[in-house]
Amino acid sequence: MSTMKLNKGFLVHHNGEESLVVSTGAAAFSGMIRTNRTAARIIGCLEEGADREQIIHRLAQQYDAPTEQIAGDVDRVLDQLRQIGAIDD
């Protein structure tokens, strides 16, 4: 699978266990998203250019949860980010 990156039209501010994803004037989406800890880690992986499988692997190392559950959570966050145009595939 190819790597994904956050669209340059979005800025990320990490604030402890959450992240704030803010659109700039270059993004079609206008607004800000506040994430939980899991979504913040997913966004951190995207900032490093990780693909879906790498993100799932990293989270599986951090959380004591079934891989299928982690994959579902990753897919939901990635889908939400895609819907607002925050991911460049």
C-alpha positions as CSV (number, residue, x, y, z in Angstrom):
1,M,0.0,0.0,0.0
2,S,1.2,3.5,-0.7
3,T,2.1,6.0,1.9
4,M,-0.3,8.7,2.9
5,K,0.4,12.2,4.0
6,L,-1.6,15.0,5.5
7,N,-2.7,17.6,2.9
8,K,-0.6,20.8,3.1
9,G,-3.8,22.7,3.5
10,F,-4.0,21.4,7.1
11,L,-1.9,22.3,10.1
12,V,-1.6,19.9,13.1
13,H,-0.9,21.0,16.7
14,H,-0.2,18.3,19.2
15,N,-1.5,19.1,22.6
16,G,-0.7,16.4,25.1
17,E,-2.8,13.4,24.3
18,E,-4.9,15.0,21.6
19,S,-4.2,16.9,18.4
20,L,-5.9,19.8,16.7
21,V,-6.2,19.6,12.9
22,V,-6.8,23.1,11.5
23,S,-7.6,23.9,7.9
24,T,-5.8,26.8,6.2
25,G,-7.2,28.9,3.4
26,A,-5.8,26.3,0.9
27,A,-8.2,23.6,2.1
28,A,-11.8,23.1,0.9
29,F,-12.8,22.2,4.4
30,S,-13.1,25.2,6.8
31,G,-12.7,24.5,10.4
32,M,-10.9,22.6,13.1
33,I,-11.0,19.1,14.4
34,R,-10.0,18.0,17.9
35,T,-8.9,14.4,18.1
36,N,-8.7,11.8,20.9
37,R,-5.4,10.1,21.8
38,T,-5.8,7.3,19.2
39,A,-6.6,9.6,16.4
40,A,-3.7,11.8,17.4
41,R,-1.3,8.9,17.1
42,I,-2.8,8.0,13.7
43,I,-2.2,11.6,12.6
44,G,1.4,11.4,13.9
45,C,2.0,8.4,11.8
46,L,0.5,10.2,8.7
47,E,2.9,13.1,9.4
48,E,5.8,10.5,9.0
49,G,4.3,9.2,5.8
50,A,3.2,5.8,7.1
51,D,0.8,3.6,5.2
52,R,-2.3,2.0,6.7
53,E,-0.5,-1.3,7.6
54,Q,2.3,0.6,9.3
55,I,-0.1,2.6,11.3
56,I,-2.0,-0.5,12.4
57,H,1.3,-2.2,13.4
58,R,2.5,0.8,15.4
59,L,-0.8,1.1,17.3
60,A,-0.9,-2.7,17.9
61,Q,2.5,-2.3,19.7
62,Q,1.0,0.5,21.9
63,Y,-2.4,-0.8,22.7
64,D,-3.6,-4.1,24.2
65,A,-6.5,-4.6,21.7
66,P,-7.3,-7.1,18.9
67,T,-5.7,-6.1,15.6
68,E,-9.1,-6.2,13.9
69,Q,-10.4,-3.6,16.4
70,I,-7.3,-1.4,15.8
71,A,-7.7,-1.7,12.0
72,G,-11.3,-0.7,12.3
73,D,-10.4,2.4,14.3
74,V,-7.7,3.3,11.9
75,D,-10.0,2.9,8.9
76,R,-12.7,5.1,10.6
77,V,-10.2,7.9,11.3
78,L,-8.6,7.7,7.8
79,D,-12.1,7.8,6.2
80,Q,-13.0,10.9,8.2
81,L,-9.8,12.6,7.3
82,R,-10.4,11.7,3.6
83,Q,-13.9,13.1,3.8
84,I,-12.6,16.6,4.6
85,G,-9.7,16.3,2.2
86,A,-7.0,16.1,4.9
87,I,-5.2,13.1,3.4
88,D,-3.2,13.0,0.1
89,D,-3.0,9.3,-1.0
